[in-house]
Amino acid sequence: MDPARPQRVVVMTGATSGLGAHALAQIVAQSNTRVLIGARGSGRTAPEGVRVLPLDLASLASVREFAEAVTREIGDDRINILVLNAGVHGSDAKQRSADGYGLTFAVNHLAHYLLARLLLPHMAEHSRMVITSSNMHDPPFSRIAPKGLDLKEWAHPTPNGSGAGIRSYTASKLCNMMTALSFAELDEVKTRKIHVVAFNPGLTGGVAGRDASALQRAFVRALTRTVFPLIGLFRPEFVMNTPEHSGNMLANVALGAISPPPGRIYVSLVKGEPTFPDPSELARSKDAQDRLWRESAAMVGIQ
C-alpha cells in the first residue's frame, strides 16, 4: 500500500460467483484498494483482504443493514466505486421477496435502487456508480419485451404475466437501465461529478442465477446453446462471452479504463468489445423514468 496515495474504497454486490467474481479479482489486484462486498448466506469465499458483509437482496431490511454496515466500516472515508452487479435470471409468480414483491423485481431492481439511494451521500466526488443492466432490457423477441411500465404486475406477479419467468428478467433489466439514467440526471450526482454507467456484459455463459429451479436452469442453458447463437448471426450483441471476459470488462468499466463518451452512460459488449449505443426508446422516456423512480421510492419506503 502506498501511504502517500489515498486508499480507493470499492463496494460491490454480485461479487462471489460468475462474472462478478472475475471482476472482483481484477479490482482487488489494484494497489491502494479496499473492497467491501455484500454476500448472502455463509461460506462465501472472497480474495484475501476483501471484507464480506451480510446482504440478502431479497430483503429491504437486509439492504438497509448492509448500507449501515458499509458506512460504519468506511468511517470518514468515501466510496470511490459502487458496483451493483447481483441479480437473478427470472422467477415464477410464486417466488416472493421478504417484503412480498416479485423476487426478480425485488432483487434486481428494488434492492439496488434502495442501496444506491442509501449510499449516494457517502460517495466521493468523481466517484463511479456501475449498474449491471443487459441488452435484454430491449430483447429480440417481442413476446418477452416490456411493452410499458407494468409496475403493479412486476411487483406482484401473476402466473403468465409480465412479472414472471423470463419476462420478469427483461423487465428488471429495463428498470436497471432507467434507474441508471435517472441517477445520472440528479443534481447531486452532477454537482459532485459522479459517473453513472449502465453496463451490459452481453450474453454470458456459465451464469446459473440465484435460486433458479432445475427447469429454469435447463431453459437458460437451452437458450444460450441453441437460440441465442442463431440470433447472434443477425444481432451481434447476443454473441456469447465467457464469464472471465465479461468480468474483466466489468472491472475495466468500474475502474474507469472504459468509459462512455460524454452525454452517454451505456456500455454494451458486442462480440466482447465495448460499444456505446442508445438504450431502448422506453428506457429513455423521461416520464417513464420519473414514474419508476417515484413508485420505487414508495415501495422501499424512502422519500
WOGI-V249665 format. One record per pair of residues at least 24 apart in sequence whose ideal C-beta (glycine too) atoms are under 10 Angstrom apart, sorted by the first residue. I is the first residue (numbers start at 0). J is the second residue. Records with the same first field share a line. If there is no record, write none. Layout:
BEGIN
I = J  J
END
This chain:
BEGIN
0 = 30  31  32  33
1 = 30  31
2 = 31
3 = 31
4 = 30  31
5 = 31  76  77  79  123
6 = 30  31  32  33  73  76  79
7 = 31  32  33  34  76  78  79  80  123  126  254
8 = 32  33  34  35  69  72  73  76  77  78  79  80  81  121  122  123  126
9 = 33  34  35  36  49  78  79  80  81  82  127  253  254
10 = 34  35  36  37  50  52  65  66  69  72  73  78  79  80  81  82  83  114  118  121  122  128
11 = 35  36  37  38  49  80  81  82  83  84  85  129  249  253
12 = 36  37  38  39  54  56  62  65  81  82  83  84  85  86  106  110  111  114  131
13 = 37  38  56  82  83  84  85  86  106  111  131  209  249
14 = 38  43  45  46  49  51  82  84  85  246
15 = 39  40  42  43  44  45  49  51  85
16 = 43  44  85  205  206  207  208  209  242
17 = 84  85  86  200  203  204  205  206  207  208  242  245  246
18 = 84  131  200  201  203  204  205  206  240  241  242  243  244  245  246  247  248  249  250
19 = 82  84  85  86  131  200  206  242  245  246  249  250
20 = 44  45  46  242  243  246
21 = 241  242  243  244  245  246  247  248  249  250
22 = 82  84  129  131  198  200  242  243  245  246  247  248  249  250  251  252  253  254
23 = 49  82  84  246  249  250  253
24 = 49  243  246  247  250
25 = 243  246  247  248  249  250  251  253  254  256
26 = 80  82  246  249  250  251  253  254
27 = 250
28 = 250
29 = 80  250  254
32 = 79  80  254
33 = 72  73  76  79
34 = 80  82
35 = 65  68  69  72  73  78
36 = 65  69  82  84  85
37 = 61  62  64  65  66  68  69  83  85  110  114
38 = 65  85
39 = 85  106  209  210
54 = 85  110  114
55 = 96  97  106  110
56 = 83  85  86  87  96  102  105  106  107  108  109  110  111  113  114  209
57 = 87  90  94  95  96  97  98  100  102  105  106  109  110  209  210
58 = 96  97  98  105  106  110
59 = 96  97  98  100  105  109  110  113  114  298  299  300  301
60 = 97  98
61 = 97  110
62 = 105  109  110  111  112  113  114  116  117  299
63 = 113  114  117  299  300  301
65 = 110  114  117  118
66 = 113  114  115  116  117  118  121
67 = 117
69 = 114  117  118  121
70 = 117  118  120  121
73 = 118  121
76 = 121  123
77 = 120  121  122  123  124  126  191
78 = 118  119  120  121  122  123  126  127  128  193
79 = 122  123  124  125  126  127  253  254  255
80 = 122  123  126  127  128  129  194  250  252  253  254  255
81 = 111  114  115  118  119  121  122  126  127  128  129  130  193  195  253
82 = 127  128  129  130  131  196  198  249  250  252  253
83 = 107  110  111  112  114  115  118  128  129  130  131  132  175  178  179  198
84 = 111  129  130  131  198  200  246  249  253
85 = 110  111  114  131  209
86 = 110  111  131  132  133  168  171  172  175  206  208  209
87 = 167  168  171  207  208  209  210  211  215
88 = 133  135  164  165  167  168  171  206  207  208  209  210  211  215  216  218  219
89 = 143  163  164  165  166  167  168  169  170  171  208  211  215  218  219
90 = 156  162  163  164  167  168  171  208  209  210  211  212  215
91 = 156  158  162  163  164  167  212  214  215
92 = 152  155  156  157  158  159  160  162  163  164  167
93 = 156  158  163
94 = 156  163  167  210  211  212
95 = 155  156
96 = 154
98 = 154  298  299  300
99 = 154  155
100 = 153  154  155  156  162  298  299
101 = 152  153  154  155  156  157  160  162  163  167  170  171
102 = 156  162  163  167  171  209  210
103 = 153  156  162  163  164  165  166  167  168  169  170  171  172  174  208  209  210
104 = 150  152  153  154  155  156  162  167  168  170  171  174  295  298
105 = 153  154  171  298  299
106 = 171  209  210
107 = 131  132  133  167  168  170  171  172  174  175  209
108 = 150  153  154  170  171  172  173  174  175  177  178  291  295  298  299
109 = 153  154  171  174  178  295  298  299
110 = 299
111 = 171  174  175  178  179
112 = 174  175  177  178  181  182  291  292  295  296  298  299  301
113 = 295  296  298  299  300  301
114 = 299
115 = 178  179  181  182  195
116 = 178  182  292  295  296  299  301  302
117 = 299  301
119 = 182  185  187  188  191  193
120 = 187  191
122 = 187  188  191  193
123 = 191  192  193
124 = 190  191  192  193
125 = 191  192  193  194  255
126 = 188  191  192  193  194  195
127 = 193  194  195  196  252  253  254  255  258
128 = 179  182  183  188  193  194  195  196  197  253  264
129 = 179  194  195  196  197  198  249  250  252  253  254  264  266
130 = 174  175  176  178  179  180  182  195  196  197  198  264
131 = 172  175  179  196  197  198  199  200  245  249  252
132 = 171  172  173  174  175  176  177  178  179  180  196  197  198  199  200  264  265  266  267  278  282
133 = 168  169  171  172  173  175  176  197  198  199  200  201  202  203  236  267
134 = 169  172  176  199  200  201  202  234  236  237  265  267  268  269  276  278  279
135 = 165  168  169  170  171  172  173  199  202  236  237
136 = 168  169  170  171  172  173  174  175  176  177  197  199  265  278  279  281  282
137 = 169  172  173  176  199  236  276  277  278  279  280  281  282
138 = 165  166  168  169  172  173  230  234  237  279
139 = 226  227  230  233  234  236  237
140 = 165  166  169  226  230
142 = 166
143 = 167  168  169  170
144 = 169  170  173  279  281
145 = 169  170  171  172  173  174  279  281  282  287
146 = 281
147 = 173  281  284  287
148 = 173  174  177  281  284  286  287  288  290  291  294
150 = 174  287  290  291  294  295  298
151 = 294
154 = 294  295  298
164 = 215  218
165 = 215  218  219  222
168 = 208  219
172 = 197  199  282
173 = 278  279  281  282  287  291
174 = 282  291  295
175 = 199  282
176 = 264  265  278  279  281  282  283  288
177 = 278  279  281  282  283  284  285  287  288  289  290  291  292  295
178 = 282  288  291  292  295
179 = 264  265  278  282  288
180 = 264  265  278  282  283  284  285  287  288  291  292
181 = 285  288  289  291  292  295
182 = 264  292
183 = 262  263  264
184 = 264  285  288  289  292
185 = 292
194 = 252  255  258  259  264
195 = 259  264
196 = 249  252  253  255  257  258  259  263  264  265  266
197 = 252  259  263  264  265  266  267  278  282
198 = 245  248  249  251  252  253  257  259  264  265  266  267  268  273
199 = 236  245  248  265  266  267  268  269  273  274  276  278
200 = 240  242  244  245  246  248  249  252  266  267  268  271
201 = 231  235  236  237  238  239  240  244  245  248  267  268  269  270  271  272  274
202 = 227  228  230  231  236  237  238  239  240  245  268
203 = 239  240  241  242  243  244  245  246  268
204 = 239  240  241  242  243  244  245
205 = 239  240  241  242  243  245
206 = 242  245
231 = 269  270
234 = 269
235 = 269  270  271  272  274
236 = 267  268  269  270  274  276
237 = 269  270
238 = 268  269  270  271
239 = 270  271
240 = 268  269  270  271  272
241 = 271
244 = 268  271
245 = 271
247 = 271
248 = 272  273
END
